[in-house]
Amino acid sequence: MRWTSFHPVGVAYDVLEGPFAGSRFFLYYTPRGQRTGVTVAGEFVSPTLPSGELEKAVDAFLATEFRQDRDALLRGTGRRAPAGLIRGRDRIASGRARAVRPAAQKAG
């Protein structure tokens, strides 16, 4: 995965290999009082996953990434994440994330 930081706004990602090869997305942050909103916008494609499985795989990938980032950030503060913080497809990290819709699979 290749990424470019646009500090402090967000990070652009190009997926170079694996199940999401060819996907491109931008993750950006918005202040929400004591919390930070996280939004992901982009095009998710897969050379290996059928389109019916792509959305679930993207949701799982993003939930894992956000959970790992949240845990790493909290480790430095000595705090723990509240139980049940991640719940459902739109509850990610410490704020609400917009639902991600994968692009239609490209023929070819």
N, C-alpha and C positions, 0 to 999 in steps of 0.2 A: 504494500500500500504506500502510495506517495501522498504526502500531505504538505500543505503550505499554510503557515500561520499568518493570520491577519489580526494580530494582537491589537487591541483587546476585544475585537469584535467576534472572531470565530476562526474556524479552520476549514479549509477546502481539502477534500480527499478524492484521489483517483485510485480505484482498486485495479491493480495490475495483474493479479492472478488469483486463483481459487474460485469458489462457487459464485462470487460476485464480480468476477473479472469484467471490466468494461463499465462498471458503475461509477458514477460521479455524484458527490453530494457535498453540501456545505452545512456545517454545524455552527450555529451562532447563539449568542447569549443575550438575554434582555433582563435588566434589573427589575425586580418585583419586590420592593421593600427589603425585608431581611433575606429574601430568597433570590434565586436566579432562575429565570426561565431558559429552557434549552429547546431550540427548534432545529429540525433537520429538514432540508429541502434538497431535492436532487432526483436523479434518475437511477433506479436500481434495475439491473439486468442480470441474467445468469446464463452461462453457456451450458450448465448442467442441470439446473432445477427447472421442472415444469412450471409454467406460469401460476398454476393453482397452489403451488408450494412456496413460491417466491415471497409472497407477502408475509407469511408466517416466519420464514427464515430471516427476513429483514427485521421483523419485530423482535425476534429472539436475539439476533446479532446486536441491535441497538440497546436492548435492555441489558445485555451482558456488559457491553462497553460502558454504558452510563453507570451501572452498579460498580464496576471496577474503578472508574474515575472517582465516583463519590467516595468509595471506601479509601482510596489513596489520599484524597484531599482531607478526609476526616481523620485519618491516621496522624497527620501532622498537627491536628488541633487537640488530640486527646479525647475528642467526642465520639459518640457512636450514633449511627443513623437510627432514627425511631423505627420500631417494629412496624411492618406493613407499609413502609414508605413507597415501595414499588408494587403497584396493584393495577392490573388491567393494562390494556395496550396503550392508553394515553397517559398513564401515570409513570413518569420516568424521572429518576433522580429526585431533586428537591422541588421540582415544579411540574407543570403540565407541558407535555410535548404535543405538537400537532401530529395527528395521525399521518403516517407515511404511506403513500400509495405507490407501489412499484409501477414503472412504465410497462407498457405492453411489450411482450417478448419480441425481439426483432427476428424476422425470418432470415434464414440464410445459413 
